[in-house]
Amino acid sequence: AYGDRIILYSSELKKSLEQKEPASLLDLIKSTSQKYKSNEVSDFTNGLYDEIKNYVSEDNEFTMIVIELEEDKTLSTIRESKHLSKEHKFNEAIELLEDSLSDDSDNKLILYNLAKSYFKVSNFHKTIELLEKYIDQDMYNKYAFYICGAAFYQLKDYSNAQFYLEQSLRLDISFINAIFALGMTFKKL
C-alpha cells in the first residue's frame, strides 16, 4: 500500500547479527521500524541503521536500502477522472485532467484520457489535437488510432478517418470496432 516501506538488506547483516546477538533480525527490524515509522524516509533509514549498528560489530559491513511506496499522482488523477466520468460529470473530469496536463504537458497518460473525455462531450477537434500529440509518443495504442478515426468521422473528414482507422487495424487486424467504423467510412467516401 502507499506509504509502506520496503527494507532490503545484505546477507552480511544477518550473519554479523547472529554472531553477536541471538535476537532475530526480523524482530529487530520490526521493533525499530515501529519506533521510527512516523519519520520521513531518510530519518527512518538513519534511525534503523543506527539501531542495527548497535547489534553489529564495527568491523562488519552491511548494505541496507529502504524504499517508500508513493502514490503516482498521474494514476490517481486518471482514476478520479474515470470516477467522475462514470457519474457523467464529464466537464469536471476534463477540468481535473486539464489541470494535471498543465503541470506536465507531454504526459501521454493524461493526453490519452483527456482526449477520451473530450470525445465523450463531442469536442472532436480537441480530441484529435490531443490524440495526435499522444500518438507522436505512442504509436502502438490501437484505441488511440480508433478514437482519432472516429473523431474525424464525426467531423465528416472521411479520408483522415480512414487513415486512422487503418492504423488501428494495422495494430490489430481483428479489432471489430475499427473494422465496422472503417466499413462505415468507406460508405461515405
N, C-alpha and C positions, 0 to 999 in steps of 0.2 A: 504494500500500500504506500501511497505517497507519504513522505516523512519518515519512512522506515530507513534504517541504516544497515548496510551490509558490511561485515567485518571480515576481511581476508588476512590471513597471517601465514607466515612461512612455517614449515615443519620444524625448523630450528627452535622456534619459540616453544613448541610443545615439548621437545626433547630437553631443552635447558630448564624449563619449569619443572619437569618431572625429576630432574637431578637434584634440585634444591628443595622443592616443596611438593609433597604428595597431593596437594589440592588439585582439583580438576580445573583445567584451563577454561573449560566452558563455564563452570560456576564462577570463576574469577571474572570472566568477561561479562557474564550476566549481571553480577552484583555491581561491577564498575560501570557498566552501561546504564543501569538504573540510577546510579549516583550522578552521572553526567548527562542524562537524557534530555534535559531542558536547555543544555548549552548549544551554541552554534556548533556546526560540524567540526570546525578547526579546533575549538576549545574542547569538544568532546574527544577528538582524536588525541590531543595532547594529554588530557586527563587520563584517558585509557592507557596511553603509552607510559606515562609516569607511574601509574598504579602497577602495571605489569612489570615495569623495570625494577620495582621493589622486590619482586619474587624471582628475578633472574640475575645470575651472577654477571658482573660487569664485563667480563671477557667474552660473554656470549652475545652474538649479534642476531638480530631477527628483523624481519620485514613485516609491516602491518599496513594495510590500506583500509580506509573507511569510506564507503560510498553512501551518499544520502540520495534516496529516490525523490525526485521532484516532479511535480505535475508539469506536463507540457502545455504551455499557455495556448498554443495553436490548437491542439486537440481539444482542450477544454472549451475554447471558443466555438469550434465546429460542433462539438456535442451540444452546446447550448443553442446554437443556431438551428440544429436539427430538431431540438425540442420545441423551439418557437415555431418552426415550420409545421410540425405535427399539430400544433394548436392553431394553424392557419394565421399566424402572426408573421407573415412574410416580410412586411416592411421593417418590423423590429429585428428580424433575423438579418436582413440586409444591412441595417444600421450597425448592428453588432459586428458583422464581418467587415464592413467598410472601415469601422474604427480600427479593427485589427490590421487591416491592409495598410492603413496609414502609417502604422509602425514598421511594416515590412512589406514594401510594395511588390516584391518579387516572390512572395511566399506562395508556392504553387498550390498548396492545400487550400489556402484561403481563396485564391483566384478561382479554383475549380468550384468550390462550394458557393462562392458568391455568384458565379455565373449561373449555377443551377437555381439559385434563389431568384435571380433576375428573370430567368426563363419562366419560373412559376408565376411571376406577376406580368408576364408578356412584354417585358422590356428586352426585345430581341436584339436591338442594336448593342446594348450594354452586354448582353450575353455573349455575342460574337466577339466584341472587343476583348473581354476578359478571357474567353476561351482561346483566342488566337495568341494572346500573351502566354497563357498556360501551355498551349501546345508547343510553343517555342522551347519550353523547358522539358516537356514530357511528350514524346511522340508515340507513346505506347499505350495510351488510355483510349480504348475503343469508345467508351462512353463520352469522352470529351469531343471526339470527332462526330459522334452520332448527335449529340445535343447541338453542336455547332451547325451541323447539316440541317437539323430540324428547325433551328432558329432562322437560317437562310430560307428554308421552305416557307416558314410563316411570313417572311418578308417578300415572298414571291420571287426570290432570286434563285431560280431553279438550277442554274449552272453551278453556282457555288454550293448549293445544297447537294447536288450530285457529287461534286468533288469531295466534300467532307464525309458524305455517307459511304462513298467508295473507299476512302481512307479507313473508315471504321471497319468495313468488311475486309480490307487488306489485313487487318489485325486479327479478325475473327470471321472467317468466311461463313460460319453458321449463325451469326448474330441476327436472329429472326427480326428484331425490331428494325435494324438497319436495312435488311432485305426488303421488308414491307415498305419502309419510307422511301427507299430508292425506287421501288416499283411505282409508288405514288408520284415521285418526282419525274420519272420517265413519261408518265401520262401527261404531265404539264409541259414538257419540253417540245 
